Amino acid sequence: MRIATYNVEWFNALFDDDAMLLVDQRWSGRYNVTRQDQIAALGVVFAALDADVILLVEAPDHSTDRSTISALQQFCAHFGLRTNAGVMGFANETQQELAILYDPKLCSITHTPHASPTAPRFDGSFDIDLDIDARLDRVQFSKPPLETQVQLATGSVLDLIGVHLKSKAPHGARNLQEAMQQSIKNRRKQLAQAIWLRRRISDRLAAGADMIVLGDFNDGPGLDTYETLFGRSSIEIIAGAGSQDVPMFDPHITQVVVDEFGDLPYSARFQGRDQAKHLNALIDYIFVSPELTDKAGQWRIWNPYETQFSPELTQALITASDHFPVTLDIDLA
């Protein structure tokens, strides 16, 4: 099977309240890209990926007026995609949902939230002392992870958790002092979310589950200057690096990526405020549990700046999103 994670920037802006695609020349949520062009580009990318299961980060909004799954099914119907079944978990208020599209002929996927004394349900709250002041801080997810169980047509079962951790970017900071304070606060909250997620992973592994954890983690070893204040990145916490936790594996975790020139692998390319420079970052991952490591084949970042694709697919990947898909080919029979 091919498992994919793909953060589609402002996917929500491509649909109306009736879940219909807005194929027109008005601007999308992406800078200087029309809705028609982004939709066409996404069609090319999804066809090329040909994935069996796709986690969509920043999936269309789900609210009283809008339906995430209806919008995604409309998208699949528009392009004739076989991944025409969908599942989502707890909706959020950011207009960026976590959802999964899958091929119903190969598997079925259901939302299966869990809870334990050390790791509450992801739509709840998590108490942890973030700043070592002997007082518990209450942490919540703005985008609760999507916990699912995958039932394969072959009879195999595994857990799959889709993730979109909090960004560490100091949005709204008016000066360097505010940027520093906000960056540290955001990193502290993100690390708390990573600890919460890691506890759920450990619980499920202890229960004997095979697991895949994937998505946009907004972090990576060495990704910002404040990481050294806390010892480990959230990626290392989730992977179980430097601890007694059962390890989760992604071959890209050893990559340290903060590079404006693209010398190292990266899964996202963000435009700077001056519109001239770009920040490249490896923040999209697919982790597998130990029992699945030997079954895993190739991990691939569909980066058009690093891999030779057809001219059409190269341009589509650039137009479709500021993230690039990451895929894993794995034998789950």
N, C-alpha and C positions, 0 to 999 in steps of 0.2 A: 504494500500500500504506500501511497504518497501522502504524507501529512504536511500541511503548510500553515504558516502563520503570516498574516499580511495586514499591516496597518494602512488602511486606505484613508488618506487625509480628507476629512470632511465629506465622507461618503453621504452623510445625511443631506447635504445641500443639493444632491442630485435627484431628490424625490419630492413630490408634493404630498399633501396630507392624505391623499387617497392611495399612497404608495406607488404612484405612477412615475416613471422616469421623466425627467425634464430635459428632453433632447432639444436644446435650443442654443442660441448664441450668447445668452447672458452669462456673466462670470460665475464660475464655480467658487467653492471655498478656497481653491488653490490660487496662488498668485499668478495673474496673467494667463489663466487657462479657462476656456469656456466650458460650460457644462457638457455640450456636445462633444468636445474634444476629450474631456476626461472620461466620459462614458465610453466612447469609442476605444480609448486607450485601455481602459479596464477590460473591455471585451477581449482585446488582443492578449492581454496578460493572463487572464483567467483561462483562455483557451490553450495558451502555451504551457501554463503550469500543469494542467490536466490532473489536478490533485483529487484524491478521494475524500479527504477531510480537510477543510480550510477553516482555521480560526480567523475571524475578522475582528481586528482591533479598530475602534472607531466605526463600528457598524451603525447603520441609520438609527435615529432616535426611536424610543418606545415611550409613548405617553397616552393620555386620553384621546389625543387627536391622531396619533401616528402609530404604526405597527412595524417593528423591526423585521419580523419574519415575513410579513406580506411584502415589504419593500424588497427584501433579498430574493424572495421567490419571483417577484416581477422582474428583477434583474436577471435571474437565471433563465426565465422564460424568454426574455428579450434576446438572449444570446444562445439559447438552446443548450445550456449547461446541464450536465447530468447530476451535479451536486444540488439538486432541487429540493432537498429536505433541510429544514433548519431547526436550531434549538438555541435558546438564550436562557439566561438565569435571572438574577435580580436586576431590574432596570435601575438606571441612575438618573441624575439630573443634569448631566453634562452634554447631552445630545450625542454622546459617543458610547455606544453600547458594546458589550462583548457578545458575539454570537458565532455559531458554527454552522457552516454549510457542509452537507455530506451526501454521498451517493447512497440512496436507500436500498439499492440492490446489493450493496456490499456490507452494510452495517446499519444499526440503529443507535441513536445517541439520545440519552435522557439526562435532564438536569437532576443531580443527586447531591444536594447540599448536606454537609456533615457538621457535627459539633462534638467537642470533647471538653473536659475540664481545663485543658491548657490551650485550646484553640477553638474559640466560639465560631458559630456560623459567620460567613463573610458579610452578611447583611447586618450583623450586630456590631458590637464594640469590643475592643481588646485593651486590657489595662496592663501597662508596663511602665517602669521607671525609665524614661528616656534620657534624663539629664542627671541621673545619679544624685538626686536631692532627697531621697527617701520618701518621695511622694509619687503615687501612681498617676500616669497620664493616660487619658482615654483616647484611643486611636480608632478611627473608622476608615473604611475604604470609600473614596469618592466613586470608584468603579469596582464593585465587588467582584473578585475572581469568579469565573464560571466553572463550577465543578460538574463534571459529567461522567457517566459510565458509558463506555462504548461496547456494544454487543455485536461481534462480528458474525457474518453469515456462517462462518466455519464453526462457531460455537465459543470461540475465545472471548474473554472479557478483560478490559483494562480500564483504568481511571485516566481521564484526561482533564487537566485544569488549564483554562485560558486566563491569561494575566495581562493587566495593564497597570503597572505600578505608577505611583505619583511621580510627576516630573520634578526634578530638582532646580529647574530654571527659576531665577528670581523675577518672575513676571510682575511688573508694576513698580519695581524698585526705582527710586528717584535719584539715588546717588550710590557711590561705592559702599558706603557704610550700610545702607539699607539692603543693598544686593548681598553683602556678606552675611548679614543677620538672617535674611530670608533664605539664602542658600543653605546655611547651617540648619535652620529650622526645617526646611523641606527635606534635607538629607536625613535628619533625625526621624522624621515621620516616615520616610520611605524605608529606612532600616527597620522600623517597628513593623511596617507592613510585611517586609521580607521575613522577619522572625515569625510573625503570625502564619504566613504561608508555609514556611519551613516546618513549623510544628504540625500543620495539617499533612504535609508530605510525609513526615516521620510517622504520624498516626496511621496513615493509609499503608505505608510500607510495612509497618509492624503488623497490620491486619492481613498481610500477604498479597496486597494488590500490586500489579504491574502498573507503572505510571508513566505518562508523558505530561510534562509541564512546559507550556510554550506561550509566547506572546512578546509584548513590548515591555521591557523591564526598566527602561529609562536609566540604565546604569550598566557599568562594566568595570572590571579591575582597572584602576588608574584613570577613570574618566573625568574626575575633577579634583581640584586642589584640597577639598575639604575631606576627602576620603580618609586621609591619614589621621584625622582627629578621632575617627571611630574604629580604626583598625582593619575593618573589612568592608568591601562593597556589598551591596544587597545581593548581587549575583553570586558572590562567594558564599554568602549565608545560605542561599537557596540550594546551591550545589553541594553544600556540606563541607566545603574546603576548610581545612585547619580545625576540624572539630571531630567529635566521635559520631556524628550523624552518618547514616548510610548515604554514600555519594550519589548524586544525580549527574549524568554525563552529557556534556555538549562539547565537541572538540574545539569550539571557538573561545572557550572561557579563558584560555591562556593568552589570548590576544589583548594587548593593551593598545587601545585605539583612541588617540586624540591627535588627529593629523589633518591639516587643511589641504594636503597635496595628494591624498589617496594612496599612500605607499603601503598601507596595511588594509586588510579586509574590513569592510564596514557595511552595515545594513540600512543606514539612513544618511541622508545628505540634506542638511538644513541651510537655508540661505541666511546670511548675516543681516544685521540691521541696515548696513550700508548697501545691501543688494549686490555687493561686489565679491565678497568672500563667502566661502561655504565652510561649515563644520561637518566633518564626516565622523560618524560614530557607530560602533557595534553595540546595539541595544536590543536587538531582536534575536531570541534564542529558542531552541527546541531541546529540552532536557529529557533524558530517558533514565529509567531506573535500572539497577544492575542486571536484572533478569532479561531486560530488553536490549542491553548494550551489544550482545553478541548477534542479535537479530537485525541490528541497525546497519544500513548500508551507507549511502552517501548523504551527507548534509551539504546543502548548497544555498548560497546567497545569490539571488538573481540580480546581481549588481551590473548595470549596463556600462559602467565605467571601468569594470575590471574583467568582464567576461565578453567574449566575442559572440554576439547574437546577430540575427538578421537586422538590417536597418529598421524594419517595421517594429520589431519587438524592442529594440534598443530605444527608439523614440517613445514607444508606448510606456515602457517602464519609467522613463523620465517624466512623462506627462501625467501619468496616473496618480502618483503619490510621492511624498518626500521620504517614504520608506520603500524598501525593496522586499519582495517576498523571500522567505526562508523556507526551504523544504527538506524533508527527511524521507528517504525511501527505506522502508523497513518491512521485514517479513514477519507478519503477525498471524500467519496460518496456524 
